[in-house]
Amino acid sequence: ARFGIATEGAVLYSTMRPCFGCSKELLQAKVRAVYFLHDWIYPDSERQQSYLDLQSHITDGIHGMSIEDADASWAVSSLRD
């Protein structure tokens, strides 16, 4: 978006569920849907509901996908040894 490429109405595919900051930026960019492979939970359990409330404003929602990720141990830091 910074370089004039429209993002309004875009669909995002991601390895991880967007964090709080990324979720705010996705709303500002008017991304309409997000699909992710691995869940991310807000580290402060008291703010988890606020995080989910923020994500509820993404028009077509945020959806987890159930597909095999051969690179999961590399891509998801909580799965690393």
Residue pairs with C-beta under 8 A, 6 or more apart in sequence:
1 7
1 29
7 29
7 30
7 31
8 29
8 30
9 30
9 31
9 32
10 29
10 30
10 31
10 32
11 31
11 32
11 33
11 34
11 35
11 60
12 18
12 26
12 31
12 33
12 34
12 35
13 34
13 35
13 36
14 34
14 35
14 36
14 37
15 36
15 37
15 38
15 69
15 75
15 76
16 36
16 37
16 38
16 39
16 40
16 75
16 76
17 34
17 36
17 38
17 39
17 40
17 62
17 64
18 26
18 34
18 36
18 40
18 55
18 62
19 40
19 42
20 42
20 47
20 51
20 54
23 51
23 54
23 55
23 58
24 54
26 34
26 58
27 54
27 57
27 58
31 58
32 58
32 59
32 60
33 58
33 59
33 60
33 61
33 62
33 63
34 58
34 61
34 62
34 63
35 62
35 63
35 64
35 65
36 62
36 63
36 64
36 65
37 64
37 65
37 67
37 69
37 72
38 69
38 72
38 75
38 76
39 64
41 48
42 48
42 50
42 51
55 62
69 75
72 79
73 79
73 80
74 80
